[in-house]
Each structure stands twice: as C-alpha cells, then as structure tokens.
Amino acid sequence: MSAEAQAGPRDKTRRVYDHVMERIVAGDFAAGDPIHIGTLAGETGVSLIPVREALRRLESEGLVEFEFHRGARVAELGAEGYRDVMQTQAVLEGLAVSLSAPLLTAEDLERARDLNALMDAAHDRGDFHAYNEASLEFHGLLQSRCPNHYLRDTLQRGQLRVAAMRASVVGYRGEISERLSHEHTELVDRIAAGAPAAEIEALMRAHRTGTLAHDSAGIAERAASAGSAVSEVDPRLRA
C-alpha cells in the first residue's frame, strides 16, 4: 500500500501545508512566486485534492493568494499582518513557557543552550535556514512541557507560520541575533534557577515583542529604500 493510501485526508493536507511553509521559511518560495499545484502534488506524494485544501488553508492564514485565471502564489505580506501575528504569539508563548518551565528537565535546558549555540554559529556563517531551524526548535522546546495541550498545539501550529512570515516580510536581519542570543541565555538561566512563572512569562513576552519592534523598524527601512529606488527610476514620483 502506498504512503498516500495509508495516510488520512488530514495527514495529506498537513503534509502539503508543512511543505509549503518550510519552503517559504527556507527562501525557496518568495513573496509573489507562483505555486504550481501539480508540482506540489509530486513533491509531497499526494493527489491534487489535499494540495488544494492545504493552499486554501494557507490562503485563510494570509500566506497564499489565488488570482483569477492565474492560480496560486505566495502572498505579498504586509507589516500589519505580521504585527498581528507576532503580538498574538507573544502573549500565547509567554503563557505557555511559564507553564512549561517548572517541568523542563536539566537535559531539556542543556539542549536549549546547545540550540542557542547552533544559532550563533549559523549567524556567524550567514546561514539563515540553519538559524531559523534552530530557533524553531529552541522555542518549541521551551513550550514542550506545557500541560495545557490546547495552548501547546495552537503554538506549535503557529511556529512555522511565524517563521514563514519573518522570512517573507522581514528577511534575515543578522544584527538582531546577538541580542536574541543574550535573551535566550537569560531566559534559560532564569528557568534553571526556578524563577517565578510571572517572571518567565514577562521575559518570554518581552523577547517576542522586542523582536517585533526591531522587525517593524526593518520593514519601514525596506519600504523607504524601495520608495527611494522607485523615485530615482521614475522622475514623476519625485514631486
């Protein structure tokens, strides 16, 4: 029996969904790029139906858009949509990590430190994909023992979406990496020291909102640069 036949409809749709998300995160799919349904079906080993279902789900989340007679493409994501997602993620992740922290083992925290070191190394060599992968695992690990299963599952589904939006909207901004590394270290140290849940929640929320503030500044800079470039090309826009 084939892998597709064994998998249920939801599993097939999730396989395509994750595949597209991962390709956006990796930079294989950039904003505005067309998405070919037949190609995705071949890459994921499923029929066209779950591919369409996955793309419709991505459309509902603002990451994919359909154009009449032109098919699907990666959406041009805006600063407001990115802000909304990151603000929500900051609140939910702060709570999840505060609930998870007392249950994390010494091995969990050692792995978190290793992942932070991997992120530093990836930054030093300019490897955005490896940096993002380690970041996803780091944040997932700190949430992993949250006893609220609904909250944990909601965050897990949102993690790739955040990474995809960062890759598409913000791009790789290496200058923030040193600050994030210090914040990761502080967070793990305070968890290891048995800090109160309210402190852990505040640290995690500040970590996410600080990233949002930095990314928002980067988005504004990119928009200003793009506007300057257009003005130089088209004199009519200088007035």
N, C-alpha and C positions, 0 to 999 in steps of 0.2 A: 504494500500500500504506500502511495506517495506521501511526502510530508504534508502536502496541501490537503490531501484527503483526510489525513489524521487530524489536522488542526481544525478547530471550530471556526465559524464565521468571525467571531470577535477576535480570536487569535490572529487570523489572517489580516484583518483590518489593523490591529495593533502592530503587526509586523511591518506593514507598509508605513503606518504613521511614524513609528520609531525610525525607520529607514530614511524617510524624508527629513525628519528632524535632525538626524545625525549628519546628513549631507549638508544641511544648512549650517549647522554648527561647524562642520569641517571646512566650510567655504566652497564646497563643490557646487552648491546652489546659491547664487547671489540674488539680491532683490531685482525683480524684473525678468529673471530667467524663465524660459518656458519649461513646463514639466510634462513629459510625454507619458501618457498612461500606459501604453504598450511596453515602453522601456522599463517602467517601474514594475510592471507585472513580471517581466522576465528576470529582473534583478532580484525580486523577492520570492519568486516561485509560486505566485498565486494567479488567479484569474482576474479579469478586468473589474468584476463587481467589487471585491474588497478594496481594490485600488481607488475606485471612485468614492467608496464610502470613507476611506481614510482622507482623501483630498477634501471631501465635503466637511469632515470634522476639522481639518486644518483651516478650511475657509471660515468656519464658525468661530475659530480662535484668532482670525485675522492674519494668519501666516501665508495663506494661499488665496488667490482670487481667480475667478473664472471670467473670461471675456467672450462675448458672443462671437461665434464662428472662429475663435482663436484658441480655445481650450484653457488649460490651467497654467498659471505662472506663480512664481514666488512674489508675494505681496510687497509693495513698497511701504514698509512700516514707518510710522511716524513717531515723533518724540512723545506725544500724548499717550499713545497706546503703550509704549514702553514704560512710561511713568506709572500708568495704572497697574500694570502687571507687577512691577518692582515694588510699588507701595504695598500691594496686597501680599506679595511674597514676604516682605519684611515682617509684617505682622504675624503671619502664619508660621514662618520659620522661627521667629523669636520664641513663640509659644512652644513649638514642637521641640526645639533644642533644650528649652528649660525643663520640659517634662522628661526628655531623654537623658539629660546629663547625669542624674544620680545613678542611672542604670548602666552607663558606659563602663566597660572594663578597662583595666590597665592596658590590655592588648589593643583595645579599640583606640585608646588615646595615643599609644605608640604608633599605630597605623596612621592616625591623623597627622602626627608630626612628620612621618615619612612622606605622606602625600604633600604636605606643605613644602618639604624639601624638594620633591619632584617638581612642584610648581615653580619654585625658584630656579631650578636647573633648566626647565623648559623656557622660562623667561630669558635666561641668560643666552640661550642659543636661538631665541626668536621663534620657538615652535609653538604657535598659537593653539594648534589642535591638541598637543600633549598637555599644554597648560589647562585648557578647558576640560579635558578628560579628568585630570587630577582634581580640578576644582569641583567638578560634579561629584566625584567620589568622596571628597572631603566633606562637602555639605551633606551628602546623603548619609555618610557615616555618623555624623553628629546627630542626625534625626532618627537614626535607625532603630533605637530602642524606645522611641516614644510609645507609650502604652495606648494612646488614642489612635486606633487603627484608621479611622476615617481621616483624621488630620494628616497622618503619615502618608496615606495613599494619595491624598489630594496634593501634597507637596511633591511626592515622587513623580506624579504625572506632570506637575508644573516645572520640574527642574530642567528638563530638556527644552521646554518652551522658553524659559528664561535665557538659557544658553543660546538658543536659536535667535532670539530677539537681539541679544547682545551682539552676536556675530553679524546679524543683518543690519541693525540700526547703528551700532556703535563702532564695531570693528575692534581690532586689537590695540589697546592703549597701554603700552608697556610701562608708562611712567607711574601708573597706579599700583603696580604689582608689589613694590617694596612696602608700601603702606598696608596693603591687604595681607602680606605675609606677616607683618608685625601684629596685625589684628587677629589673625588666625592663631598665632603663638599665644597671645594674651588670652584668647578665648579658651584654648586647650589648657593653659596653665590654671585658669580660674576654675574650670571644670574639675581638674585633677585635685585642686585644693578644697573642693567641696563647697564652692561659693553658693549663696542662696539663689533659688530659682529666679527671683526678680532681677538679680544682677546679671545672670546668664541671659535672660530674655532681653534685657536692655542692651547688653553687649552685642547680641546677635542682630537685634533690630538696627542698632546704630551702624553696624557693619554693612548691612544691606542699604540703608538709607544714605550712608556716606558714598557708597558706590554709585547709587542713583544720582546724587548731586554731581559727582565727578563726571559720570557719563553724560548727564544733561548738558554740562558745560562743553563737553566734546562734541555733542550733537550740534550745539549752537555754533561752535567754531567751524565745523564742517559745512554747515548751511551757509555761513558767512563767506567761507572760502569759495564755495560753489557759486554764490551770487557774484563775487568779485570776478571769477573766471568768466562767467556769462557776460558780465558787463564789459569786459575787455574785448570779447569777441563781437558783441553787438552794441555799437555806439548808441543805438536808440534807447538802451536801458540805462544810460548814464545820467539822464535828466532827473 
